[in-house]
Amino acid sequence: MKADGLFELASFLETLPEPHILCGRDYRIVAANAAYRGKCAHFAEVLGKTCYQVSHRYNAPCDQAGESCPLARSLVSGQRERVVHLHYGSAGELYESIELSPIKNGQGEITHFVEKLEEIPVAKGLAHAQGLVGRSPAFKNMLEFMARVAPSDASVLLQGDSGTGKELVAQAIHDASRRSRAPFVVLDCSGLPEALFESELFGHERGAFTGAAARRDGLVEAASGGTLFLDEVGDIPFPMQVKLLRLLETGTYRRVGSTELRKTDFRLISATHQPMRRLMSEGKFRQDLYFRLNTFPIFLPSLRERREDIPLLAESLLARVAARKIRISPEAMSLLCAYDYPGNIRELRNLLERASLLCDGSELQPGHLAEEVRGCRQMDVDAETSAAVSRSSSYETGISADELRRALARGGTRRELARRLGLSERTLYRRLADARAAGDEKQ
């Protein structure tokens, strides 16, 4: 692209409200609009630097630092690429949805890229009192699916173990959608008999049944314009499933005791911890309804699958449940990181609330934790981790594998290890994960 063409493109980007940059094939930023400069740094500090230096503070491209690099992917595909990354900004670390589009010259060769950034405000990379918290690959993968589906009206089915935060994810999708200013309405389907479920969902007229002393609007009416979240959708009574299917296909329903056909407009998000295909094979769930609900499935990882997020989650949850400011000692954090959490995030929250009530000081100790947690082995500095680090390479710091291995041998939590090595926890987590993966490939 000629210089005058770059100038015109940079002028156009300046008019856009979202943060945009223009960069070359060498990752160097040649233009950044006001929204980007205000978000990331002063223009003089951005121009000429690489996108990975500004956004990640890396010394190497994202794909060499354990991330998925949209620029590298676009060079291969020749198409627009979208990813979710954790970025540094003037307000700290936050997750952003990145949309990168290639710019081609007259010969069809890619010469530059336009990158658009959109904040995902419901997801925080650091421990925070509100919102989704995490840094692990499983968490980031879930966020990317959320970011893709949120702007649409597609039905979403959240699947995962009990306690993984399905309602919080549903709320986050609603908050990021075009319906965010309308109601987010929740119906827990577990344990509701058929008659009560129909009344809760569709409402009823006065005198429709014994005890119906007045007309009542249903939740589908309350959710009109917004989002209806059906939790534990696998427990919907079988006779009611055909009525729900008709509602989803036609947008119409009748109150109990009424012949009037009413219309509604809502976005449906449902959730279950049950194996839906098994329910269908047993004749307990309609296949046609399942496919209607399962337009866009999202799987929520268990806490065991995102163990590196436990320190962040523990700090965030403790800040919510403790009546005063309490720290978690390194020894207690090691035990929390080693526990398997059959009840997932809900169990972690309950464990921390109990521990905070037992703690009279300012630091939560192992003795304050439940017996099942205290019985776990410490896993922060096990032989597998030490061996994995010895196989890893140092691509963004001057720290050798031997130095990492010696630091691990000294013990303590990963937070302490990161501080001693002068790394961010995020970098340390990624290094250990990459090292383990490299070790698995060699076995």
N, C-alpha and C positions, 0 to 999 in steps of 0.2 A: 504494500500500500504506500502511495506517495505521501510526502510530508503534508501537503495541503489536505489530503483526504484524512489523515490522522487528526489534523487540527479541527476539521469539520466534525469528525466523530467525537472528539473530546468536548467540543462545544455543545454537541447534542447531549452527551452524558451529563453535562453540568446542569441541564434543565430537569433532570430526573430526580424525584424525591428520595428514592432508595439509593443506598451506597453502591456505586459502580466504579470499576477500574478498567483501564485498558492496558494490557501487558503483551509483551512479545513472546516468541517461542522460548526465549531464555529465561522466562518467569519475571523479567524486570518490568516494573510499572512505569509506563510512559505517560499516563494521565489518570487522575483520580478526581471525581467530582466532589462538590462541597460536602455532601452527606457522608462520603467516605472519609474525607479529611477530618471532619468534625468527630467522627466515630473512632478513628484509629490513631491519627497523629496529625501534626502540622504538615502542610503540603511539602515543605522543603525536606521533611524527614521521610516522606513516602516516595517521592519521585526518584527514580533510578534504583530503588531497592527492589528486592524480589518479593513476590507476594507471600512466600512462605516465611521470610524474615519478619514482615510486618504483622501477618496474621497469627503465626505460630511461634515466632522467635526461634525458628529452626535455622541451622546452618546447611541444610540439604533439603531438596524437594520433598514434598509430603510422602511420595511413594517410596522414598528411601528412609523415611522416618516412621514407618509403621502405619501410615494413613493411606486412604484412597485418594489419589490425586486426579482431579477432574481435567487438568490440562494434559497430563500424560494420557488419560483415557481418550480425550478428544482428538489428540494427535493420531491415535490408532483408529478410532471410529469415524473421524471426520464430522461428527455430529455434536449437537448440544449435549452436555453432561450435567447431571445434578447429584450432589452429595450433601451430607450433613457433617459439619466440622465444629470442633470446639475452638473458638478464636479468642485472642486477646483484644481488648478494646479499652477505651478510656474509662469504662465502668467496670472493668475486670474481665473475667472469663465468662463467655456465654456461647451457647450453641446457636449456629446459624445455618440456614439452608442456602447453599451456593448453587447458582445456575450459571454455567460457563458456556458461551457461544463462540465458535470459531469464526474468524474473519478471513476471507479468501481473496486472493488477487485475481487479475484477469486470466491467469493460467490455471486457476482452480487450486492453487497452493495456499495452505494456511500460513498466514504471516503474523496475525495477532489474535488476541482473545478479549472478549468483553465478559467481565465477571460481575454478577449481581449478587448482593448479599441481603438476606432477609432474616431478621432475628426470630428465634423460636423462644419467646419469653417464658414459656411454661417449663422449660428444661434448664437447669443450672448445672454447670460443671463443678462448682464449688459447693461446699455444705451451705445450705440456705434454709431459712425458716419456712419457706413455702416452695411449692412446685416439685417437679420431678428432679431427682438428684442422681448423678452417675457419670462415669467416664469410660466404663468397660466397653469392649467391642459389641457385646450382646445388647447393652443399653443403647449404644449409638445406632445399631442396626434397627432397633425398635423405633427410635426417634425418626430415622429416615423414612420409614413406612408411615409414621404419623404425619410427618411434614408433607408427604406426597398426597395423602388421602384427605387431609383436613379441609383444603379449599373446595372440595367437591361435595356432592350430596350423596355419594355412594354409601350403601349400608356397610357397616363395619362389624365384624365378629372378633371379639377379643378372647383369646384362648390362653389359659395358663393356670397354674396351681392356685389354690386358695391362698389369699394373703399377698399376692404379687402386685396389687395396686390397680386392678382393672377399672374401678370407678374413677380413680385419679387420672388414668390415661384417657378414659372416655371424656372426662371434664376438660382435659387438655385439648383433645381434638375439637370439642365444641368451642372452646375459647379461641382456637386458631381458625375457626371457620367463619363464613359470612353470616352465620346465624348467632354469632357470639353475644349480640345484644338482646336476643330473645331467650326464653326460659330453657334451662337444662333440667329435665324432669326425670326422676329415678323411680323405677318400680322393681322391687325385689320379688322375683317370681317364685322363690323357694317356699314351699309349704302352703301356697295359696290354693284353696279348693276352687273348683271350676266356677261356681256361682260368684264367689267373692272376686276372683280374678277378672271375670267379665265386667262386674260392676266397677272395679278399680280402673280398668282400662278404658271402658266406654262410657261410664257414668250410668245413672238410672233416673227414671221418672218417679215422682211421688206415687206411692202405693204399688210400685212394681213388685215388691215382695214384702214379707213381714219385717217391720222395722224401718222401711223406707218412708220416713215421715215427711221428707222433702226431696225435691229434685236435686241431683248432684251431678256436677260436671265430671267427666272422666279425665284420665291423665293424657289421653291423646288430644283432647281439647286444650288442656293446660299447656301442652307442649307445642301447640300450633305456632308455626314460624320459627321454632327452635329445635331442640334435640330431645328425643325420648331414649332413655337408657334402660334397657331391660337386662337386669342382672340375673344370673343363673337361668338363662333362657332354656336350658335343658329340662327344667322342672315345670314348664308350662303344661297344664293338663291337655291330654291329647285331643279331646273334643274342641278345645279352644284354639288349637293350632290352625284349623281351617279358617276360623274367623280372623285370626291375625294375618294369615296369608292374604285373605280378601282385602283387608285393610291396606296392606302394603302394595297390592297390585292395583287397587282402584282409588285409594285415598278416601274411601267412604266407610261409614259405620253407622250403627243405630244404638242409641242408648237402650239399656235394659228396660222393657216395658213400653217402648215407643216404636212406631212404624215409620217415623220420619227419618229419611236418609240424610246424613250430615257429612260434610266434607272437612278434611283437615290437611294440613301441610306440615310435615315434620321430617327431620332426619333421624334415622334409626341407628343406634349403636347397641349391640347386644354383647353379652359376655357369658362365658361358662368355664367351669373347671372340668366338666365331664367329657369323655370321649364321644363326640357326636356321631361318628360313623358307627360306633357300637350300639348307640341308642337307636339309630335307624335300622340296623340289622335285627334288633330285638323288637322292632315294631313300636317303639315308644316315641319316635319322633318322625315327623313327615319329611320325606326326602325333598319334596318341592319347596317346603318352607326353609329347610336347611340351605338349599342353594340360593334362595332369596336373601337370607340373612348373611350368607358367606360371600357376598360380592367382593369384599376386601378383607381377608383374614389377617390379623396381627397376633403373633405369638409373644406372650410376655415371659421373659426368662425368669426362672426361679432364682432365689438369692444364691444358691449353690453355683449357678452358672455365671454369676457376676460378682464373685467373691471379692474382687478388688475394689468394689464399690462400698463394701461394708464400713470402712472408716468414715467415708463421707456421709453415708446414711445414718450411722450411729451418732455422729455429731449433730446432724440436722434433726433427727428424731429426739435426741436428748434435749435439745434447745426447746422443743415443743412441749415435752412432757414434764420437765423438771420445773419446780417452782422457783428455783434460783439458778445462777450460773454454776455449772459443775463441769469439770474436765474429766476426761477418761484417761486413766493411767496407761502407760505403755503395756504393762502386764495384762490389764483388763482388756485392752484393745486386741492383744494377741489372742486371747481366749475367744473374744467375740468373732474374730476373723476365722477361727478354726472350727466353729460350730456349724452344723449343717442346716439348721432352720427348717424343719418340716413345715412350720407355719409361715415361712417366708418373712416379708417385711412386717406383717402384722405381729408376728411372734417377736421379732427384734424390737419393735416398739414397746410391746408389753414387758419384755425383759428389762428394757432400759427404764421404763416407768417404775417397775418394782425396785430396781437397783437404786434409783434416785431417791426413793422413799426411805431406803435403808441407809443411805449415805448421809452422815452428819457433817462431813467436812466438805472441802472444795474439790476433791478428786475421787472419782469412782474407782474402787479397788477390786481385785478379783473376788474378795470375800463378800462383796455386795451382789455378785452375780448368782444366778440360780445354779443349783448343783449340777444339772446336766451340762451347763456351759463350762463350769470349772473342771469337769472331767475330760474336756477335750484336750488333745495335744496341741501345742503351739506349732503353727505351720508357717510362720513368717520366715523362719530361717532353717528350713529343713535341708536335708542332703540333696534332694531333687532340685530345689531352687539354686543351691550353691553350684551344683554341677551344670545346671542350665546356663548360669551366668558365665561360667568358665568357657562355654562354647560361643558366647555372644561376642559381637564386634561393636566397637564404639564408633558410631557414625556422627554424633553431634556434640560430643564433649571430648575432652582430652583424658578422660578416665578410662583406664585399662580394665580388662576383664579381671585381672588379678586384684586390682584395687577394689573392685566391686565384690569379689569373693571374700576378701579380707574383711570388708565392711559388714557383709552378711554374717560372717562368723562371730562378730562382736555382739550379735543379738539385737533385740529391740524391735519396734514396729517398723513398717515400711515408711511411715512418715518420718521417723527419726533417721532412718537410713537415707532417705532423700535429702534431708537437711544436712546430714554429715557430708554427703557427696556433692552438695551444691546443685542438685537436680530438682525439678518439680516432681511432685508425686505422679503426675500424669506421665512424664517421661520415664520415670522408674517403672511404673506399671507396664508401659508398653515394652520397655527393654526386657523385662522379665517374661512377659507373654511371648515376645518374639523369640527369645532365647529358648523357651520351652518348646515352641513350635519347631525351631531349628533342630533341637535335640530329638524330637519325635521323628523328623524326616530322616535322621541319620540311623535310627534304630531299625 
